[in-house]
Amino acid sequence: MAAAQAVEEMRSRVVLGEFGVRNVHTTDFPGNYSGYDDAWDQDHFEKNFRVDVVHMDENSLEFDMVGIDAAIANAFRRILLAEVPTMAVEKVLVYNNTSIVQDEILAHRLGLIPIHADPRLFEYRNQGDEEGTEIDTLQFRLQVRCTRNPHAAKDSSDPSELYVNHKVYTRHMIWVPLGNQADLFPEGTIRPVHDDILIAQLRPGQEIDLLMHCVKGIGKDHAKFSPVATASYRLLPDITLLEPVEGDAAEELSRCFSPGVIEVQEVQGKKVARVANPRLDTFSREVFRHEKLKKVVRLARVRDHYIFSVESTGVLPPDVLVSEAIKVLMGKCRRFLDELEAVQMD
């Protein structure tokens, strides 16, 4: 019985110890365990696989993906970071820049500004094309000149009172439609995601006058095309109390974990600790610093339960980004199958 439990733990849990982590490798492949049929079966996969949305708002999404291997989970993460396309500033035509920000630094800052435009409505620009068209390019104009405020108080030292347009923000970026883009996209739909990103600061007489071309690209080519601010996953924590923890030890145990993980209850006049919500834990392993407590708790993670956190830059909603990542992965699988068939035919 003990041997069977040890095998099951090895198959389904990653165990965190005081000085190391056990069972980190996937071992449930065919023939590795006697009495277990680990051959891949589609019906078994469909029965155990599920996706649970835990939280979603305008820019962030947290969901659980259960019943998959680490390789698949990591594929989703990498595709979200590097292979879901967006629109970003690729070329900057500088007509005049008398600010203290050098042209190349200014162009780099403009490239990192997220653009609110659905990349699915655009094509990739052909390599070597100097001039863009309405199907592959968005154009923005930035023209700001700083002047003195004639109505400012004489004893004022606040630049906001002394000068006009001394701060250049993304709200100053004006979309210039190409071709029939004005008919396709309603006013206000093509714009920077945030209108309060500071681009540069000016003083009277200084001016920035430039034209920007935005094209479709992926984060694998440049980080400015990445649609997410962060995309990560972690395994679901599994915390087990091996014996009752009562009295002051219960209070001490609760302080060893993140708030809300261990709850202290009154049971027949005694304080008793219980595991309330292991999902909230970050596994600092603080409990292993306490000699009396480290032997009463088992820390582990569920091997096939992944908690994904996706934070969009605002270009597309996070749920759309995840669905686009799935489409990219499906396309990769189709290409691989086509190559296999081509090899078999040869």
N, C-alpha and C positions, 0 to 999 in steps of 0.2 A: 504493500500500500504506500509506504514512504517512498519507494523507488518510483512508483507511478506519479506521485505528487511532484517529485523532483523533476521528472521528465516533462510534466505538464508546465511547471514553472519555467523550465528552460525554453520550452516552445513558445510560451505566451507572455513572458514577463522579462523586462530588463531590470535587473536588481541593482540598486545603489548601495554599496557598502561604505565603510568608514574610509578605506584607503583605495577603493577602486570600484569599477562597474562590471557586473557579470552579465553574461548572455547577450552581448551586444551584437552578435552576428546572427543572421537568419539561418536557421538550421532545419526548417520544415520542408526539405526537399525529398523527393522519392528515394526510399531505401535507407534513409538515415536513422530512423527509429523503427525498431521491431514492433509490429502490431499496429502501425499507423500507415494509412494510405494517403500519402501527401501528393499524389499525382494531381495535376491541375484539372479541375472539372468546372465547366461553365455553369452548370446548375448550382453547384455548391457555392461558387463565387457570387452568383446573383442572389442567392439566399442570404449570404452573410454581408454583402456589400450594402452600405447605405451612406447617405449624406444628410446631415442634420444642420440646419442653419440656426446658429445660436444668437447672433446679433448682426443687424445690418442697418446702416444709415446711409447718408448721401455719399460718404467717402470711405467708409470702412466696412469690412465684412469679417465675421468670425464664424467658421463652420467646422463641423467634425466630418472627417472622412474615415470610415471604418471598414476594415476588411481588405486592405491593400498592403502591398509591400513598400518598403522604404524607397526602392528605386522609382516606383510610380509616383509616390508623394514628392520626391525630389524633382522628378521630371516636371510636375505641375509648377513647382516653385521656380525652377530655372526658366521655364517658358514664360511665366508671368514677368520675370525680371528682364528677359532678353529677347523674346521672340513674338510678343504681341505688339503690333505696330501702332505708332502715334504720329502726329504731325509736330514738327519742331523747326525752328529757324536754322536753315542750312547755309544761306548766303546773305551777307550784309553788304550793301552798296553804300559806302560812306561818301556823301557829298560834302559835308562839312562837320568837323568835330574839333571844337576849340576848348573842350572840357579838359580836366586833368587826367581823365581816363583814356589810356591809349586805345587806338582803334581795335587792336586784336583782343584786348581785355574786354572792351565794350561788346565786341561781337560774341565773345565767349559767354558773357553774362546774358545776352539776348537769347543765345541758343538754349540756355537752361530754363527759360521761362516756359511753363506748360501752356499749350495752346488749346483752347476749348473748340475742338473741331473733330467730328467723327471720321476717323481714318478709313472706315469701311466705305466711305463715299468717294474716295480718291484712289488713284493708281500710283504705283511707284514710278518715279521719274527715271527715264532711260539714262544709262551711264553715258556721259559725254554730251548730253543736251544742256546747252548753256541757257536757253530761254525756256521758261516753264509755260504751261498752258493751264486752262481752267480745270482740267481733269487731274492734274498732278501738282499744282502749286497754289499756295495762298500768299498773298502779298500784303504787307503792312508798311505804313509810313510813320516815321517818328520825326517830328520837327518841332523843337522846343528852343526858345531863346529867352535868356534871363535878362530882366531889366530892373531898374530901381523903381521902388514904389514912391511916387511923388507925394503921397498922402501920409507917409510914415512919420511918426513923431521924431523930433530932432534928437531926443535923448534915448531913443530906442536902440537896443543892441541885439534884438531878436531877428535873426535872418528871415523868419516867416513874415515879419512886419516890414523889414527893409527892402526885401526883394520880391519880385513877381516871377513865378516859375523857376525858383532856385532848386527845386527837387523834381527830378524826372521820374515819373512812375509809369507802370505798365498801362495805366488808364490813358496815357498820352499816345499809345500805339493805335493808329487808325487803320482799320481794314480797308484795303483798296481792291474791290472785286475785279476779277479777270473774266473776260468773256461774258457768259450768262450766269455767273455765280450769284449776282444780285437777285436773279429770279429764282434760283435754286435754294438759297439760304436766306431766311428772314433776317431782318436787321437785328443785331445783338446776339446772334447765334455763333458767329465767328469772332472770337475775342480771346485775350489772355484769360486763363482760369481765374486769376486774382488780379484786381485792378490796383492794388496798393503795394506791389513789389517795387522797391526802390532800385532804379537803374543807375543813376548818377546824380551828382550835385553840381550846380552851376553857380557862377557869380556874374554880375552885370557885364554884358558884352560877350559872354560865352554862349555857344550855340551847338546843338546837335541836330543834324539834318541827315537822315539816312533812309534807305529802303531795304526791307527784309523779305526774303523768299523762304517760305516754309514748305518742306517736302515731307513725304511719308518715309518712315524708316523704323528700324528695330534697335532695341538696346544692345544687341550683339555688335552692332556697328558703332554706336556711340551711346553713352549713358543718358544723353539728353532725350533719347527716344523711349526710355523706359517708362511704362505707364503707371508704375507703382512707386510710392515712396518707400514702402517696405512690403515684403511678401515672405512670410516665414511659417514654420510649423514646429510643433513640439508633440511629444507623446503624452497621452493622458496619464497623469499621476495616479498611482494606486498605493494608498497608505493603509497599513493593517496594524492594529494593536494586538500584540501577541499575548498580552495578559492585562487584566484590569489596572487602570492607573487612577488612584484616588488621592484626595486631600491636596496638600500643597504641591505634590508631584504633578497633579492634573493641571494646576495653574502654570507650573513651570513648563510642562509639555506644550501647552497652548502657545506660550511665548516663543517656542522654538520654531514655529511655523508661521506662514503668512496669515494675516487676520482672516478669520472665517473658516480656516481649515480644520482646526480642532476646537470643539465646543465643550465647555464645562457645564455640566448639569448637576442639579441637586437631586440625589436619589436616596431616600430614607435618611435624610440629614447629612449625607456625605457628598462631597464634590467628586464627580466622576467624569473623566474625559472620554469623549467619543469623536470619531471622525465625522465631521459635518459635510465638508465640501472639498475633497482632495484636488479638484480641478484648479482651485485658486493657488495652489502651492507652486513655488518656484524652485524648490529643492535646494535650499542653501546648505542642507545637511548640518544645520546648527545642533540638532539633537545628538549628534555623535560626540559633541564636546562634553556631554553630561554622562558620567559613568553609570548613574542609576537609571537613566532613561534609554540609552542607546540599544539596550538588549530587549526592550519591550516593544520596539517599533520596527516594522519592515517597510522599507521604502522601495518602490518599484514603479515601473511605467508599463502600460499596456502596449505590447509590441505593435499591434495593427490598428491602433486608434490614434489618428493624427488630428491635432487641433490646428487648423490653419487660421492665420491672421493676414488679411490683405488690406492695405491702405492705398487707395487710389490717389494720384496727383490731382484728380479732378477732371481729367480729360474725358474719361468714361466712368460710369458707375461701377463699383467693384464687382457686382454680380455679372455684369456684361464682360468684364475682364476675365473672370473665371470661365465663362462660357466660351470666350474667344480662345483661351488657353487650351480648353478641351478640343476645340476644332483644330488647333495647330497640332496637338498630339495625335489626333485621328488622321490628319494628313500625313504625318510622319509614318504612322503605321501602314497607311495605304501605299506609300512609296516603297517601304521596305518589302511589303508583300508583292508588289509589282516587280521589284528587282529579283526576289526569289523565284517568281514565275519565269522571268526572263532567263535566269541561270539554268533552271530546269529544262527550258526549251532548247537551250544551247547544248 
